[in-house]
Amino acid sequence: MSEQSQNNAKKILIVDSDKFLVGMYSVKFESHGFEVDSAVSSIDALKKLREGKTSDIILLDIVMPDENGIEFLRTVRKESLCPNATIVILTNETKSSQIEEAKKLKADGYIVKSTSIPSEVFDEVVKIHTARNNK
């Protein structure tokens, strides 16, 4: 990728404790020109954001071993970390209480992993991001 196109690349931070899924989604987004960063825990992701890491999109799982994705999102909002990022929840968590909590915390989208193949996840994330930026 040339330096020019790299500077224009959309940045995505993938936060998921499943390293296989992080790798798979990293490849998917990179193949479409995204600059990908990842974290395998909420704590790692918060550290990156607090150190000034910026992203256009944060793709976030709810179920993680340290701090879950809802707690992560609550902290991101409270501390105004990466305030312009589109935040999409990508999880197998289907409890309506979790979905409602994500909505209250202004998650821009919610995708259930088990019902979506990677290309559908990619398309949906791009659609959510585009819609948010065209408001």
Backbone as JSON Lines, residues from 0, in Angstrom:
{"i":0,"aa":"M","n":[0.85,-1.18,0.0],"ca":[0.0,0.0,0.0],"c":[0.89,1.24,0.0]}
{"i":1,"aa":"S","n":[0.6,2.2,-0.84],"ca":[1.42,3.4,-0.89],"c":[1.18,4.26,0.35]}
{"i":2,"aa":"E","n":[2.12,5.16,0.61],"ca":[1.98,6.02,1.78],"c":[0.73,6.88,1.65]}
{"i":3,"aa":"Q","n":[0.44,7.35,0.45],"ca":[-0.74,8.18,0.22],"c":[-2.02,7.43,0.57]}
{"i":4,"aa":"S","n":[-2.17,6.21,0.04],"ca":[-3.4,5.47,0.3],"c":[-3.46,5.03,1.75]}
{"i":5,"aa":"Q","n":[-2.3,4.78,2.37],"ca":[-2.29,4.38,3.77],"c":[-2.8,5.53,4.65]}
{"i":6,"aa":"N","n":[-2.44,6.77,4.3],"ca":[-2.89,7.91,5.07],"c":[-4.4,8.11,4.94]}
{"i":7,"aa":"N","n":[-4.99,7.66,3.85],"ca":[-6.42,7.79,3.65],"c":[-7.2,6.56,4.1]}
{"i":8,"aa":"A","n":[-6.51,5.53,4.52],"ca":[-7.17,4.29,4.92],"c":[-7.99,4.51,6.18]}
{"i":9,"aa":"K","n":[-9.14,3.9,6.2],"ca":[-9.96,3.91,7.41],"c":[-9.27,3.04,8.45]}
{"i":10,"aa":"K","n":[-9.33,3.46,9.7],"ca":[-8.71,2.72,10.79],"c":[-9.78,2.0,11.59]}
{"i":11,"aa":"I","n":[-9.5,0.73,11.9],"ca":[-10.42,-0.06,12.71],"c":[-9.65,-0.7,13.85]}
{"i":12,"aa":"L","n":[-10.25,-0.68,15.03],"ca":[-9.71,-1.38,16.2],"c":[-10.65,-2.53,16.49]}
{"i":13,"aa":"I","n":[-10.11,-3.76,16.43],"ca":[-10.91,-4.95,16.69],"c":[-10.58,-5.43,18.1]}
{"i":14,"aa":"V","n":[-11.61,-5.51,18.96],"ca":[-11.43,-5.89,20.35],"c":[-12.21,-7.18,20.6]}
{"i":15,"aa":"D","n":[-11.47,-8.28,20.75],"ca":[-12.1,-9.59,20.96],"c":[-11.06,-10.51,21.59]}
{"i":16,"aa":"S","n":[-11.46,-11.29,22.58],"ca":[-10.52,-12.19,23.25],"c":[-10.2,-13.43,22.43]}
{"i":17,"aa":"D","n":[-10.95,-13.68,21.36],"ca":[-10.71,-14.83,20.5],"c":[-9.68,-14.45,19.42]}
{"i":18,"aa":"K","n":[-8.44,-14.89,19.61],"ca":[-7.36,-14.51,18.69],"c":[-7.62,-14.98,17.26]}
{"i":19,"aa":"F","n":[-8.25,-16.13,17.1],"ca":[-8.57,-16.62,15.76],"c":[-9.5,-15.65,15.05]}
{"i":20,"aa":"L","n":[-10.56,-15.21,15.74],"ca":[-11.51,-14.27,15.13],"c":[-10.86,-12.92,14.85]}
{"i":21,"aa":"V","n":[-10.01,-12.47,15.77],"ca":[-9.29,-11.21,15.54],"c":[-8.46,-11.32,14.26]}
{"i":22,"aa":"G","n":[-7.77,-12.43,14.11],"ca":[-6.96,-12.63,12.91],"c":[-7.79,-12.68,11.65]}
{"i":23,"aa":"M","n":[-8.9,-13.41,11.71],"ca":[-9.77,-13.56,10.54],"c":[-10.37,-12.2,10.12]}
{"i":24,"aa":"Y","n":[-10.88,-11.45,11.09],"ca":[-11.47,-10.15,10.75],"c":[-10.39,-9.14,10.35]}
{"i":25,"aa":"S","n":[-9.19,-9.26,10.92],"ca":[-8.09,-8.37,10.52],"c":[-7.78,-8.56,9.05]}
{"i":26,"aa":"V","n":[-7.67,-9.81,8.62],"ca":[-7.4,-10.12,7.2],"c":[-8.52,-9.57,6.32]}
{"i":27,"aa":"K","n":[-9.76,-9.76,6.74],"ca":[-10.92,-9.31,5.95],"c":[-10.88,-7.79,5.76]}
{"i":28,"aa":"F","n":[-10.66,-7.05,6.84],"ca":[-10.66,-5.59,6.74],"c":[-9.41,-5.09,6.01]}
{"i":29,"aa":"E","n":[-8.25,-5.69,6.28],"ca":[-7.02,-5.29,5.58],"c":[-7.15,-5.5,4.08]}
{"i":30,"aa":"S","n":[-7.79,-6.58,3.67],"ca":[-7.94,-6.86,2.24],"c":[-8.82,-5.82,1.54]}
{"i":31,"aa":"H","n":[-9.55,-5.05,2.32],"ca":[-10.37,-3.97,1.77],"c":[-9.76,-2.59,2.05]}
{"i":32,"aa":"G","n":[-8.46,-2.57,2.37],"ca":[-7.75,-1.3,2.51],"c":[-7.8,-0.65,3.87]}
{"i":33,"aa":"F","n":[-8.33,-1.33,4.88],"ca":[-8.38,-0.75,6.22],"c":[-7.03,-0.9,6.91]}
{"i":34,"aa":"E","n":[-6.71,0.05,7.75],"ca":[-5.57,-0.06,8.66],"c":[-6.13,-0.67,9.94]}
{"i":35,"aa":"V","n":[-5.64,-1.86,10.28],"ca":[-6.22,-2.63,11.39],"c":[-5.3,-2.65,12.6]}
{"i":36,"aa":"D","n":[-5.87,-2.41,13.75],"ca":[-5.2,-2.64,15.03],"c":[-6.13,-3.55,15.82]}
{"i":37,"aa":"S","n":[-5.57,-4.26,16.77],"ca":[-6.42,-5.18,17.53],"c":[-5.98,-5.23,18.98]}
{"i":38,"aa":"A","n":[-6.88,-5.73,19.8],"ca":[-6.62,-5.96,21.22],"c":[-7.4,-7.2,21.61]}
{"i":39,"aa":"V","n":[-6.78,-8.05,22.42],"ca":[-7.45,-9.28,22.84],"c":[-8.09,-9.14,24.22]}
{"i":40,"aa":"S","n":[-8.16,-7.92,24.71],"ca":[-8.88,-7.65,25.96],"c":[-9.3,-6.19,25.99]}
{"i":41,"aa":"S","n":[-10.3,-5.92,26.8],"ca":[-10.74,-4.53,26.98],"c":[-9.64,-3.68,27.59]}
{"i":42,"aa":"I","n":[-8.89,-4.28,28.51],"ca":[-7.82,-3.54,29.18],"c":[-6.75,-3.11,28.16]}
{"i":43,"aa":"D","n":[-6.38,-4.02,27.26],"ca":[-5.4,-3.67,26.21],"c":[-5.95,-2.56,25.31]}
{"i":44,"aa":"A","n":[-7.22,-2.68,24.94],"ca":[-7.83,-1.67,24.06],"c":[-7.9,-0.31,24.76]}
{"i":45,"aa":"L","n":[-8.29,-0.29,26.02],"ca":[-8.35,0.98,26.75],"c":[-6.97,1.61,26.86]}
{"i":46,"aa":"K","n":[-5.96,0.8,27.08],"ca":[-4.58,1.31,27.16],"c":[-4.21,2.0,25.85]}
{"i":47,"aa":"K","n":[-4.51,1.37,24.72],"ca":[-4.2,1.96,23.42],"c":[-4.94,3.29,23.23]}
{"i":48,"aa":"L","n":[-6.22,3.31,23.58],"ca":[-7.01,4.53,23.41],"c":[-6.53,5.64,24.34]}
{"i":49,"aa":"R","n":[-6.19,5.28,25.57],"ca":[-5.7,6.29,26.53],"c":[-4.35,6.84,26.11]}
{"i":50,"aa":"E","n":[-3.58,6.06,25.34],"ca":[-2.28,6.52,24.84],"c":[-2.43,7.33,23.55]}
{"i":51,"aa":"G","n":[-3.66,7.56,23.11],"ca":[-3.9,8.42,21.96],"c":[-4.21,7.71,20.66]}
{"i":52,"aa":"K","n":[-4.33,6.41,20.69],"ca":[-4.69,5.65,19.47],"c":[-6.07,6.12,19.01]}
{"i":53,"aa":"T","n":[-6.19,6.37,17.73],"ca":[-7.49,6.75,17.18],"c":[-7.94,5.72,16.16]}
{"i":54,"aa":"S","n":[-9.23,5.59,16.02],"ca":[-9.82,4.68,15.04],"c":[-11.08,5.31,14.5]}
{"i":55,"aa":"D","n":[-11.39,4.97,13.26],"ca":[-12.66,5.39,12.69],"c":[-13.78,4.47,13.17]}
{"i":56,"aa":"I","n":[-13.4,3.2,13.4],"ca":[-14.37,2.17,13.8],"c":[-13.76,1.34,14.93]}
{"i":57,"aa":"I","n":[-14.59,1.02,15.92],"ca":[-14.2,0.05,16.94],"c":[-15.19,-1.1,16.84]}
{"i":58,"aa":"L","n":[-14.66,-2.29,16.58],"ca":[-15.46,-3.51,16.48],"c":[-15.21,-4.27,17.78]}
{"i":59,"aa":"L","n":[-16.27,-4.52,18.54],"ca":[-16.15,-4.89,19.95],"c":[-16.99,-6.09,20.32]}
{"i":60,"aa":"D","n":[-16.38,-7.07,20.98],"ca":[-17.13,-8.19,21.54],"c":[-17.6,-7.8,22.94]}
{"i":61,"aa":"I","n":[-18.66,-8.44,23.41],"ca":[-19.13,-8.19,24.78],"c":[-18.46,-9.16,25.75]}
{"i":62,"aa":"V","n":[-18.4,-10.44,25.38],"ca":[-17.89,-11.46,26.3],"c":[-16.37,-11.52,26.22]}
{"i":63,"aa":"M","n":[-15.72,-11.02,27.29],"ca":[-14.26,-11.05,27.38],"c":[-13.89,-11.35,28.83]}
{"i":64,"aa":"P","n":[-12.7,-11.9,29.04],"ca":[-12.35,-12.38,30.37],"c":[-12.11,-11.31,31.43]}
{"i":65,"aa":"D","n":[-11.63,-10.14,31.06],"ca":[-11.34,-9.14,32.08],"c":[-12.54,-8.21,32.26]}
{"i":66,"aa":"E","n":[-12.59,-7.19,31.5],"ca":[-13.71,-6.24,31.54],"c":[-14.54,-6.52,30.3]}
{"i":67,"aa":"N","n":[-15.84,-6.72,30.46],"ca":[-16.64,-7.05,29.28],"c":[-16.83,-5.82,28.38]}
{"i":68,"aa":"G","n":[-17.35,-6.07,27.19],"ca":[-17.49,-5.02,26.19],"c":[-18.4,-3.88,26.61]}
{"i":69,"aa":"I","n":[-19.43,-4.18,27.39],"ca":[-20.32,-3.12,27.88],"c":[-19.56,-2.2,28.84]}
{"i":70,"aa":"E","n":[-18.79,-2.8,29.75],"ca":[-17.97,-2.0,30.67],"c":[-16.95,-1.17,29.9]}
{"i":71,"aa":"F","n":[-16.34,-1.79,28.88],"ca":[-15.39,-1.08,28.02],"c":[-16.08,0.13,27.37]}
{"i":72,"aa":"L","n":[-17.24,-0.09,26.79],"ca":[-17.98,0.98,26.11],"c":[-18.35,2.08,27.1]}
{"i":73,"aa":"R","n":[-18.76,1.7,28.3],"ca":[-19.1,2.68,29.34],"c":[-17.87,3.56,29.65]}
{"i":74,"aa":"T","n":[-16.7,2.94,29.77],"ca":[-15.47,3.68,30.05],"c":[-15.09,4.59,28.89]}
{"i":75,"aa":"V","n":[-15.21,4.07,27.67],"ca":[-14.91,4.87,26.47],"c":[-15.78,6.12,26.44]}
{"i":76,"aa":"R","n":[-17.05,5.97,26.73],"ca":[-17.96,7.12,26.73],"c":[-17.64,8.08,27.87]}
{"i":77,"aa":"K","n":[-17.42,7.55,29.07],"ca":[-17.16,8.37,30.25],"c":[-15.9,9.21,30.07]}
{"i":78,"aa":"E","n":[-14.85,8.59,29.49],"ca":[-13.56,9.27,29.33],"c":[-13.42,9.97,27.97]}
{"i":79,"aa":"S","n":[-14.46,9.93,27.15],"ca":[-14.45,10.53,25.81],"c":[-13.25,10.05,24.99]}
{"i":80,"aa":"L","n":[-13.01,8.75,25.03],"ca":[-11.93,8.15,24.25],"c":[-12.44,7.9,22.84]}
{"i":81,"aa":"C","n":[-11.7,8.33,21.87],"ca":[-12.04,8.11,20.46],"c":[-13.51,8.49,20.19]}
{"i":82,"aa":"P","n":[-13.88,9.73,20.52],"ca":[-15.3,10.13,20.49],"c":[-15.97,10.09,19.12]}
{"i":83,"aa":"N","n":[-15.18,10.15,18.04],"ca":[-15.77,10.15,16.71],"c":[-15.86,8.78,16.08]}
{"i":84,"aa":"A","n":[-15.42,7.76,16.79],"ca":[-15.42,6.41,16.24],"c":[-16.83,5.83,16.16]}
{"i":85,"aa":"T","n":[-17.07,5.1,15.09],"ca":[-18.28,4.29,14.99],"c":[-18.02,3.03,15.81]}
{"i":86,"aa":"I","n":[-18.92,2.73,16.74],"ca":[-18.72,1.55,17.6],"c":[-19.77,0.51,17.25]}
{"i":87,"aa":"V","n":[-19.26,-0.66,16.83],"ca":[-20.14,-1.77,16.44],"c":[-19.84,-2.95,17.36]}
{"i":88,"aa":"I","n":[-20.89,-3.45,17.98],"ca":[-20.78,-4.64,18.83],"c":[-20.87,-5.85,17.91]}
{"i":89,"aa":"L","n":[-19.9,-6.76,18.03],"ca":[-19.9,-8.02,17.29],"c":[-19.76,-9.13,18.32]}
{"i":90,"aa":"T","n":[-20.85,-9.82,18.61],"ca":[-20.86,-10.75,19.72],"c":[-21.87,-11.87,19.5]}
{"i":91,"aa":"N","n":[-21.76,-12.9,20.31],"ca":[-22.79,-13.95,20.32],"c":[-23.78,-13.71,21.45]}
{"i":92,"aa":"E","n":[-23.58,-12.64,22.19],"ca":[-24.47,-12.28,23.3],"c":[-25.79,-11.74,22.73]}
{"i":93,"aa":"T","n":[-26.87,-12.46,23.01],"ca":[-28.16,-12.05,22.43],"c":[-29.2,-11.65,23.47]}
{"i":94,"aa":"K","n":[-28.78,-11.51,24.72],"ca":[-29.72,-11.08,25.77],"c":[-30.2,-9.68,25.46]}
{"i":95,"aa":"S","n":[-31.51,-9.48,25.54],"ca":[-32.05,-8.16,25.23],"c":[-31.5,-7.09,26.18]}
{"i":96,"aa":"S","n":[-31.19,-7.47,27.43],"ca":[-30.65,-6.5,28.38],"c":[-29.28,-5.98,27.91]}
{"i":97,"aa":"Q","n":[-28.47,-6.86,27.33],"ca":[-27.16,-6.44,26.82],"c":[-27.33,-5.53,25.61]}
{"i":98,"aa":"I","n":[-28.24,-5.88,24.73],"ca":[-28.5,-5.07,23.53],"c":[-28.99,-3.68,23.94]}
{"i":99,"aa":"E","n":[-29.91,-3.63,24.9],"ca":[-30.45,-2.35,25.37],"c":[-29.36,-1.5,26.02]}
{"i":100,"aa":"E","n":[-28.5,-2.15,26.81],"ca":[-27.4,-1.42,27.46],"c":[-26.45,-0.84,26.4]}
{"i":101,"aa":"A","n":[-26.15,-1.63,25.37],"ca":[-25.29,-1.14,24.29],"c":[-25.93,0.07,23.6]}
{"i":102,"aa":"K","n":[-27.23,0.0,23.37],"ca":[-27.94,1.13,22.75],"c":[-27.89,2.37,23.63]}
{"i":103,"aa":"K","n":[-28.09,2.18,24.95],"ca":[-28.03,3.32,25.88],"c":[-26.66,3.99,25.85]}
{"i":104,"aa":"L","n":[-25.63,3.17,25.64],"ca":[-24.27,3.69,25.59],"c":[-23.89,4.16,24.17]}
{"i":105,"aa":"K","n":[-24.9,4.25,23.33],"ca":[-24.77,4.78,21.97],"c":[-23.86,3.96,21.06]}
{"i":106,"aa":"A","n":[-23.96,2.63,21.18],"ca":[-23.31,1.77,20.19],"c":[-24.02,2.04,18.87]}
{"i":107,"aa":"D","n":[-23.29,2.09,17.79],"ca":[-23.88,2.42,16.49],"c":[-24.5,1.21,15.8]}
{"i":108,"aa":"G","n":[-24.09,0.0,16.22],"ca":[-24.62,-1.2,15.6],"c":[-24.37,-2.41,16.47]}
{"i":109,"aa":"Y","n":[-25.1,-3.47,16.19],"ca":[-25.03,-4.71,16.98],"c":[-25.17,-5.87,16.01]}
{"i":110,"aa":"I","n":[-24.13,-6.68,15.9],"ca":[-24.14,-7.82,14.97],"c":[-23.91,-9.09,15.78]}
{"i":111,"aa":"V","n":[-24.71,-10.12,15.5],"ca":[-24.54,-11.41,16.17],"c":[-23.59,-12.26,15.31]}
{"i":112,"aa":"K","n":[-22.46,-12.64,15.92],"ca":[-21.42,-13.39,15.2],"c":[-21.95,-14.66,14.56]}
{"i":113,"aa":"S","n":[-22.69,-15.43,15.34],"ca":[-23.09,-16.77,14.89],"c":[-24.05,-16.76,13.71]}
{"i":114,"aa":"T","n":[-24.63,-15.62,13.41],"ca":[-25.57,-15.55,12.29],"c":[-24.99,-14.82,11.08]}
{"i":115,"aa":"S","n":[-23.68,-14.49,11.15],"ca":[-23.07,-13.71,10.08],"c":[-21.72,-14.3,9.67]}
{"i":116,"aa":"I","n":[-21.51,-14.38,8.37],"ca":[-20.2,-14.79,7.87],"c":[-19.32,-13.53,7.77]}
{"i":117,"aa":"P","n":[-17.99,-13.69,7.72],"ca":[-17.11,-12.5,7.72],"c":[-17.43,-11.46,6.66]}
{"i":118,"aa":"S","n":[-17.77,-11.87,5.46],"ca":[-18.07,-10.86,4.43],"c":[-19.34,-10.08,4.79]}
{"i":119,"aa":"E","n":[-20.31,-10.73,5.43],"ca":[-21.52,-10.02,5.87],"c":[-21.19,-9.05,7.0]}
{"i":120,"aa":"V","n":[-20.31,-9.48,7.91],"ca":[-19.89,-8.59,9.0],"c":[-19.2,-7.37,8.41]}
{"i":121,"aa":"F","n":[-18.28,-7.59,7.48],"ca":[-17.59,-6.47,6.84],"c":[-18.6,-5.51,6.21]}
{"i":122,"aa":"D","n":[-19.5,-6.04,5.4],"ca":[-20.49,-5.2,4.71],"c":[-21.35,-4.42,5.7]}
{"i":123,"aa":"E","n":[-21.77,-5.08,6.78],"ca":[-22.64,-4.44,7.77],"c":[-21.87,-3.33,8.52]}
{"i":124,"aa":"V","n":[-20.63,-3.6,8.89],"ca":[-19.82,-2.59,9.59],"c":[-19.64,-1.36,8.7]}
{"i":125,"aa":"V","n":[-19.33,-1.57,7.43],"ca":[-19.16,-0.44,6.51],"c":[-20.47,0.32,6.35]}
{"i":126,"aa":"K","n":[-21.57,-0.41,6.25],"ca":[-22.89,0.22,6.12],"c":[-23.22,1.07,7.36]}
{"i":127,"aa":"I","n":[-22.97,0.53,8.54],"ca":[-23.24,1.26,9.8],"c":[-22.35,2.5,9.87]}
{"i":128,"aa":"H","n":[-21.08,2.36,9.54],"ca":[-20.15,3.48,9.57],"c":[-20.56,4.57,8.58]}
{"i":129,"aa":"T","n":[-20.91,4.18,7.37],"ca":[-21.31,5.14,6.35],"c":[-22.59,5.87,6.77]}
{"i":130,"aa":"A","n":[-23.57,5.13,7.29],"ca":[-24.83,5.74,7.71],"c":[-24.59,6.74,8.85]}
{"i":131,"aa":"R","n":[-23.73,6.38,9.79],"ca":[-23.45,7.28,10.92],"c":[-22.8,8.57,10.44]}
{"i":132,"aa":"N","n":[-21.93,8.46,9.46],"ca":[-21.22,9.65,8.98],"c":[-22.02,10.47,7.98]}
{"i":133,"aa":"N","n":[-23.14,9.95,7.53],"ca":[-24.0,10.69,6.6],"c":[-25.21,11.32,7.29]}
{"i":134,"aa":"K","n":[-25.23,11.29,8.62],"ca":[-26.36,11.86,9.36],"c":[-26.33,13.37,9.3]}
